[in-house]
Amino acid sequence: MNTLYKKERKPIFGVTLCFLLCLLLCPNATVWGVTTDSSIHQVHGDSVYLIKLMTYNLKGRHTEYKIHAQVVKNTDPDVVAVQEVRGLNKFEILKEKSGYKGIRFCTVVDYGIGLLYKSSSVGEPLQVKKILVDTYDKWYEIFRGFIVAEFRDFCFVATHYSQKEEGKKKMNREILKNSLVRKCINEGKPVYLAGDMNTKPDEPGIQGLKEAGFEVLNNTDKIGSSYVDATRRSGAMIDLILGYNTNPNHKTIEKYIPIPESERAAFLDNISDHLPYFVKVKFK
């Protein structure tokens, strides 16, 4: 291993190079809380009262993104957080084949996360922010990140959390202090957060979010030590959807893995080593 990435030394050159590549490939990024650009659009139509949310780690076992697009299309969510998008053109294939619009954020060169949305049901984002978080997970995963999109009636955060506890805490802090997240909370808009959190619902990694008022919307029931809705073959559930809503009328209506139980083993073998997760909520 390159000595620059030994534990006791900061990978200064690698961080600088990755930082410059991310800015070059993702010019609309916000780095460590400093906004470099945002998109603002006007939305029209009736308010959304029911919304379907999904998170899906593509992983890369199936490199034909039209298959991943079909998973999204079959599930029919309104907004999707996707992780481990690999290759600069793969997200375009995902959008084209699924019929969704989307926002891509490459956190490390041509690897990163994305947010898909159905404009016919939720409109166009009013504002978008992309945040890089310096978590030093591994020498080849220096940055993690998240996308914040404010829609007219709600805010959605798509992310892929750090594998280290300190990195998770840092990401919690960055999300909670984000100006767009704070704006939505202050205006009474519900905020939904989805992604591969690299932590189970009852582990410390997301405790900061819970203490701030977020609740896990997944089905957290267990059989022994395994989750009923495990998104990993090991019985773990780390692909989570969380919500922050102070409106007393909000309610989670549906929550499940949108892959038939009889097909999950084959899916994990051939498509991705994560199962997607789906939640339908009433938020007003």
C-alpha positions, 0 to 999 in steps of 0.5 A, spaced: 500 500 500 502 507 498 505 509 504 501 516 503 495 512 506 498 509 512 493 510 518 498 515 522 499 519 516 493 524 512 493 522 505 494 529 503 496 528 495 490 523 494 485 528 498 487 534 493 487 530 487 480 527 489 478 534 491 480 537 484 477 531 480 470 531 484 470 539 482 472 538 475 467 532 474 461 534 479 461 542 478 455 543 482 458 540 488 458 543 495 464 541 499 464 541 506 458 546 507 461 551 501 456 552 496 458 552 489 452 552 485 445 550 486 439 549 481 432 553 482 426 551 478 418 553 479 413 547 480 406 547 479 400 543 480 396 540 486 400 538 493 403 531 494 399 528 500 402 521 499 409 519 496 413 513 495 420 513 497 425 508 495 433 506 496 437 502 492 444 500 492 446 498 485 453 495 487 455 493 480 454 485 480 450 487 474 453 492 469 447 493 465 444 498 468 437 497 464 436 491 469 437 496 475 432 501 471 427 496 470 427 494 478 426 502 479 420 502 474 417 496 476 417 499 483 414 505 481 417 510 487 416 517 486 423 519 489 429 514 489 436 514 492 441 510 489 448 508 491 454 506 488 453 508 481 459 506 477 461 509 470 460 516 467 454 514 463 451 509 467 446 514 470 444 516 464 442 509 462 439 509 469 434 515 467 433 513 460 431 506 461 427 508 468 423 514 465 426 518 471 429 524 471 435 525 476 441 528 479 448 525 479 453 526 484 460 523 483 464 523 490 470 519 487 471 520 480 466 516 476 463 513 482 458 516 487 450 516 488 444 519 485 437 521 486 431 519 481 425 523 481 418 522 477 417 530 476 410 528 474 408 527 481 413 531 485 415 536 480 422 539 479 426 541 485 426 548 488 433 547 490 439 542 490 445 541 494 451 536 493 455 535 499 462 532 500 464 529 507 471 528 508 470 521 512 477 517 510 474 511 509 479 507 505 485 510 501 480 509 495 474 512 498 476 518 501 469 522 500 462 520 502 457 525 500 449 526 500 444 530 495 439 535 498 433 536 494 428 541 496 421 539 492 415 544 493 412 539 499 418 536 502 425 535 502 429 529 500 436 527 502 440 521 498 446 519 501 451 513 502 454 513 509 461 512 511 463 505 514 467 508 520 463 510 526 466 517 526 465 518 519 457 516 520 457 521 526 460 527 521 455 525 516 450 526 521 452 533 523 453 535 516 446 533 514 443 536 520 446 543 520 445 543 512 442 550 510 437 547 506 435 541 511 434 546 516 430 551 511 425 545 510 425 543 517 424 551 520 418 551 514 415 545 517 416 541 511 418 534 512 425 531 510 426 524 508 433 521 508 434 515 504 441 510 502 446 505 504 447 507 511 452 502 513 449 501 520 443 497 522 437 501 525 438 500 532 446 501 532 449 508 534 451 510 527 444 514 526 443 515 533 444 523 532 439 523 527 434 520 532 436 524 537 434 530 532 427 527 531 428 523 525 425 516 525 427 510 521 421 508 517 423 501 515 420 495 518 425 494 524 421 487 526 426 481 527 426 474 527 432 472 532 438 476 530 435 477 523 431 483 520 424 481 517 426 486 512 433 484 511 436 488 505 443 484 506 443 476 505 447 476 512 440 478 515 442 485 516 438 491 514 443 497 512 439 500 507 434 505 510 429 510 509 428 515 515 423 521 516 423 528 520 415 530 520 412 534 526 405 534 523 401 529 527 397 527 521 403 524 518 403 516 517 407 510 514 402 507 510 407 501 506 414 499 508 417 493 504 422 490 500 420 490 493 423 484 490 418 477 491 421 473 497 422 467 492 426 471 487 431 474 492 436 469 492 437 470 485 437 477 485 443 477 491 447 473 486 446 476 480 443 483 480 446 486 487 448 484 494 443 489 497 436 489 496 432 495 495 427 498 500 420 502 499 416 506 503 410 509 502 408 515 507 402 520 508 406 526 510 400 532 510 
